[in-house]
Amino acid sequence: MANLKTYLKYYKNNLFAEYAFNEVDNILFAELSYLNWTDIVPENEQKISLQEAGNKLIEKEKNKKHSKFLQNILEHLKEMKDGERYKNCELANFVQILNQQEQFGAICIYFEPKKVYVSFQGTDDSIAGWKEDFEMSYHFPILSQTDAIDYLNIVITWRDTFVYVGGHSKGGNLAMCSAMYSKDYIKNKIQKIFNNDGPGFRENEFNSPEYKEIISKIVSFKPEDSIVGVLLNNTGKCHFVKTKEKSVKQHDLTTWECFGTYLEKGKQTENSKKIDKRIAEWLKQYEDSERENLILTFFNILEKINVVSVDDFRHIELTQVMNAINEMKNLDTNTRKLYVEAMKGLLKSNKNG
């Protein structure tokens, strides 16, 4: 089946005037915010071409070790930077914040006259990154949401007529959040908001006037076995996408499949539906403070068994998990059962993947 590399092979030399900006371009632009453009892309509105910036970044990163996820993004960049479709795109307003309290990144991609895609960085396959996604279930706004709102309100100017906002994982949520609380003149410029397997919102934000105002512009893409994308309340146009991976590894948008200029349509799995239902029930059962305690406890369990990334689940045995859960003395029976079920599912899906 065709993937992003296939798309680039056939379309990288076709200008946007020939084939309009599409949902696959959205994925490629969402990827770019994951790269470390420090000292290459200006932090202000001064622009640099994708070709020039790409050449500098690839040279800078050539002797470094990267996760498979980032390796795939760099491979896509190598194709994009010399393709007629992308090489003259311009990058600006790069921001990256990474500390113990927050992980936030964003970049602006100007791809046609007066058109800009604002790309918000999400989480990769790290458990620390997933923890931020779950933090949204008990707190709003988290630090990165506040920064996303400020960012969009600063970078969009009168020169930008057509605005697209998007991101992957947490970045998809940040795209929606920034649009919700953008200034009115910016909100009117926004054409589409791309949520690529990102979590939704708590009831308060989901039912807010700000969310209802942008809902018609949201387009959501989720892999068939989506886990992150079914967190919290989310709506808008939702499309499930096929991928060669299984279970949690489907969250990696570099593995998503496409057909021509469209992402390959898939169907939500029964496992994803089950998780969606369980999460909805869980959210109704607990208040924010209780959710916070449960989530922090769950990630403490992962820390005890040395799970740092999704791939680590391949090397973990159920007995290790059970021992870690049994050490948590203050868990009620239902919560303990929930943890065991969740961990069994993660272990099984990754060992079979």
C-alpha positions in Angstrom: 0.0 0.0 0.0 1.2 3.5 -0.7 2.6 5.6 2.1 4.0 9.1 2.5 7.2 8.2 0.6 5.1 7.0 -2.3 3.1 10.3 -2.2 6.3 12.3 -2.3 7.7 10.3 -5.2 4.7 11.1 -7.4 3.7 14.6 -6.2 6.8 16.4 -4.9 7.4 18.1 -8.2 3.8 19.1 -8.8 3.1 22.7 -7.7 0.2 23.6 -5.4 -1.3 25.4 -8.4 -1.5 22.0 -10.1 -2.7 19.9 -7.1 -4.2 22.0 -4.3 -3.0 21.6 -0.7 -4.5 18.4 0.6 -4.8 16.1 3.6 -1.6 14.4 2.9 0.3 17.7 2.7 -1.3 18.4 6.1 0.5 15.3 7.5 3.9 16.3 6.0 3.5 19.8 7.4 2.5 18.5 10.8 5.7 16.4 10.9 7.9 19.5 10.4 7.2 20.9 13.9 8.9 17.8 15.4 12.3 18.7 14.0 14.7 20.9 15.9 15.1 24.0 13.7 17.1 25.9 16.4 19.6 28.4 14.8 18.2 27.6 11.4 14.6 28.9 11.3 14.2 32.4 12.8 12.1 32.8 15.9 10.4 35.8 14.4 8.6 36.5 11.1 11.8 36.5 9.0 11.6 33.6 6.6 13.9 31.0 5.2 13.1 28.6 2.3 12.4 25.0 3.1 15.2 24.0 0.8 17.8 26.1 2.5 16.6 25.2 6.0 16.3 21.5 5.1 19.9 21.4 3.8 21.2 22.9 7.0 19.1 20.7 9.3 20.1 17.5 7.5 23.7 18.4 7.7 23.3 19.3 11.4 21.6 15.9 12.2 23.6 13.6 10.0 25.7 12.0 12.7 23.1 11.8 15.4 21.0 8.8 16.5 17.3 9.3 16.1 14.1 7.3 16.9 12.5 5.5 14.0 9.8 8.2 14.1 12.3 11.1 13.6 14.2 9.1 11.0 11.1 8.8 8.9 10.4 12.5 9.2 14.0 13.3 8.2 13.6 11.0 5.2 10.5 12.8 4.2 12.3 16.2 4.5 15.1 15.0 2.2 12.4 14.5 -0.5 10.5 17.6 0.3 13.4 20.1 0.3 14.3 19.5 -3.4 10.8 19.0 -4.7 9.3 21.7 -6.8 6.1 21.5 -4.7 7.9 22.3 -1.4 11.4 23.7 -1.9 10.2 27.3 -2.1 7.9 27.1 0.9 9.1 29.4 3.6 9.6 28.7 7.3 9.4 31.2 10.2 8.4 31.7 13.8 10.1 28.6 15.1 9.6 28.1 18.9 10.7 25.2 21.0 10.3 24.8 24.8 11.4 21.7 26.6 11.7 21.5 30.4 10.4 19.6 33.3 7.1 21.4 33.2 6.4 21.7 29.5 7.1 20.5 26.0 6.0 22.9 23.3 7.0 23.5 19.7 5.5 25.3 16.7 6.5 26.6 13.3 4.8 28.5 10.4 5.0 27.1 6.9 4.1 29.6 4.1 3.3 27.5 1.1 1.5 29.8 -1.3 1.0 33.6 -1.5 -1.0 34.6 1.6 -1.4 31.0 2.7 0.2 29.6 5.9 0.0 26.3 7.8 0.7 26.7 11.6 2.1 23.4 12.8 2.1 22.5 16.5 4.4 19.9 17.8 2.9 16.9 19.4 4.3 13.9 21.3 6.4 11.1 19.9 6.5 7.5 21.2 7.9 8.6 24.6 5.8 7.8 27.7 6.6 11.3 29.1 4.9 12.8 26.0 1.9 10.5 26.5 1.6 11.7 30.1 1.0 15.3 28.8 -1.9 14.0 26.6 -3.5 12.4 29.7 -2.9 15.6 31.8 -5.6 17.3 29.7 -8.2 15.1 31.3 -7.9 16.9 34.6 -6.5 20.3 33.9 -7.2 23.2 31.5 -5.3 25.0 30.2 -2.0 23.1 30.5 1.1 25.2 29.8 1.4 24.2 26.2 -2.2 25.1 25.5 -1.6 28.6 26.9 1.5 29.0 24.7 -0.4 27.7 21.6 -3.1 30.4 22.1 -0.5 33.1 22.5 1.6 31.8 19.6 -1.3 31.8 17.0 -2.4 35.3 18.1 1.1 36.7 17.6 2.3 35.0 14.4 -0.8 35.6 12.2 -0.8 39.0 10.6 -2.8 41.0 8.1 -0.7 39.5 5.3 -2.0 36.0 6.0 -5.3 35.6 4.2 -5.7 31.8 4.3 -4.7 30.1 7.6 -4.5 26.4 8.2 -3.8 25.2 11.7 -2.7 21.6 12.5 -0.7 19.2 14.5 -0.3 15.6 15.5 -1.1 14.0 18.9 -1.0 16.8 21.5 -0.3 19.1 18.6 -3.7 18.4 17.2 -5.3 19.5 20.5 -3.1 22.6 20.5 -4.3 23.4 17.0 -7.9 23.3 18.1 -7.3 25.1 21.4 -5.3 27.9 19.7 -8.1 28.4 17.2 -10.8 28.4 19.9 -9.2 31.4 21.7 -7.8 33.2 18.7 -8.7 36.8 18.0 -11.8 37.3 15.9 -10.0 38.5 12.8 -7.7 35.4 12.9 -10.6 33.1 13.5 -12.2 34.4 10.3 -9.0 33.6 8.3 -8.8 30.0 9.5 -9.8 27.6 6.7 -9.3 24.3 8.4 -8.1 22.9 11.7 -6.3 19.5 11.4 -6.4 17.3 14.4 -4.2 14.3 13.5 -4.9 11.7 16.3 -4.9 14.3 19.0 -7.0 14.2 22.2 -10.1 16.2 22.7 -11.4 18.3 25.6 -13.1 18.0 29.0 -16.8 18.6 29.1 -16.4 22.3 30.1 -14.3 23.1 27.1 -16.1 20.8 24.7 -19.5 22.5 25.5 -18.0 26.0 25.4 -19.1 28.7 22.9 -15.4 28.9 21.8 -15.4 25.2 20.7 -18.8 25.4 19.0 -17.6 28.4 17.0 -14.8 26.4 15.3 -16.3 22.9 15.1 -17.3 23.2 11.4 -13.6 23.8 10.5 -12.1 20.8 12.4 -11.0 17.8 10.4 -9.8 14.8 12.5 -7.7 11.9 11.2 -7.2 8.9 13.4 -5.6 5.5 12.8 -8.0 2.5 12.9 -6.8 1.4 16.4 -6.6 4.9 17.8 -6.0 5.3 21.5 -4.8 8.9 21.9 -7.3 10.3 19.4 -10.3 8.9 21.4 -9.2 10.5 24.7 -11.7 13.1 26.0 -14.5 14.7 23.9 -13.8 15.3 20.3 -16.0 15.9 17.2 -15.9 17.4 13.8 -15.3 15.5 10.6 -13.5 12.3 11.6 -11.7 10.0 9.2 -10.0 6.7 10.2 -6.8 6.0 8.4 -5.1 2.7 7.5 -1.5 2.0 8.7 0.8 -0.9 8.4 1.4 -0.9 12.2 -0.6 -2.4 15.1 -2.1 -1.0 18.3 -0.4 2.0 19.9 2.2 2.1 17.2 -0.5 3.3 14.8 -0.2 6.6 16.6 2.9 7.2 14.5 1.6 9.4 11.7 4.7 8.6 9.5 3.3 5.1 9.0 -0.1 6.2 7.8 -1.1 5.1 4.3 -2.5 7.1 1.4 -4.0 6.8 -2.0 -3.1 9.6 -4.4 -3.7 12.9 -2.6 -6.0 11.2 0.1 -5.2 9.3 3.2 -6.3 5.7 2.9 -9.7 5.3 4.5 -9.9 2.7 7.2 -12.4 1.6 9.9 -12.2 2.0 13.6 -11.3 -1.3 15.3 -13.4 -2.9 18.0 -10.5 -2.4 20.4 -10.5 1.3 19.8 -14.2 1.5 20.3 -13.9 -0.4 23.5 -11.2 1.9 24.8 -13.3 4.9 23.7 -16.3 3.6 25.7 -14.2 2.8 28.8 -12.6 6.2 28.8 -16.0 7.9 28.5 -17.2 5.9 31.5 -14.1 6.6 33.5 -14.4 10.3 32.9 -17.9 10.4 34.2 -17.0 8.4 37.3 -14.2 10.7 38.6 -13.7 14.4 39.4 -10.7 16.3 38.1 -8.6 15.8 41.3 -9.4 12.1 41.3 -8.4 11.7 37.7 -5.1 13.5 38.4 -4.3 11.0 41.2 -5.2 8.0 39.1 -3.2 9.1 36.0 -0.1 10.1 38.0 -0.3 6.7 39.8 -0.5 4.9 36.5 2.5 6.6 35.1 4.4 5.9 38.4 3.7 2.2 37.7 5.2 2.6 34.2 8.2 4.3 35.7 8.7 1.5 38.2 8.9 -1.1 35.5 11.3 1.1 33.4 8.9 1.9 30.5 10.3 5.0 28.8 8.9 4.5 25.3 6.2 2.5 23.6 8.7 0.1 22.3 9.7 -0.9 25.9 6.4 -2.8 26.3 8.0 -5.5 24.1 10.4 -6.4 26.9 8.0 -6.2 29.9 6.4 -9.3 31.4 3.0 -9.3 33.1 4.4 -10.5 36.4 6.5 -7.2 36.6 3.4 -5.2 36.0 1.4 -7.1 38.6 4.1 -6.6 41.2 4.2 -2.9 40.5 0.5 -2.6 40.8 0.4 -4.6 44.0 2.9 -2.2 45.6 0.3 0.6 45.2 -1.5 0.1 48.5 -4.2 2.8 48.2 -6.0 1.5 45.0 -9.6 0.5 45.2 -10.7 -2.8 43.5 -12.1 -1.1 40.3 -9.1 1.1 39.8 -6.7 -1.9 40.2 -8.8 -3.8 37.7 -8.7 -0.9 35.2 -4.9 -0.7 35.5 -4.5 -4.5 35.0 -6.7 -4.5 31.9 -5.0 -1.5 30.4 -1.5 -3.0 30.9 -2.5 -6.4 29.6 -3.8 -4.8 26.4 -0.6 -2.7 26.0 1.6 -5.7 26.5 -0.4 -8.1 24.3 -0.6 -5.6 21.4 3.1 -4.7 21.4 4.3 -8.3 21.7 2.1 -9.2 18.7 3.1 -6.2 16.7 
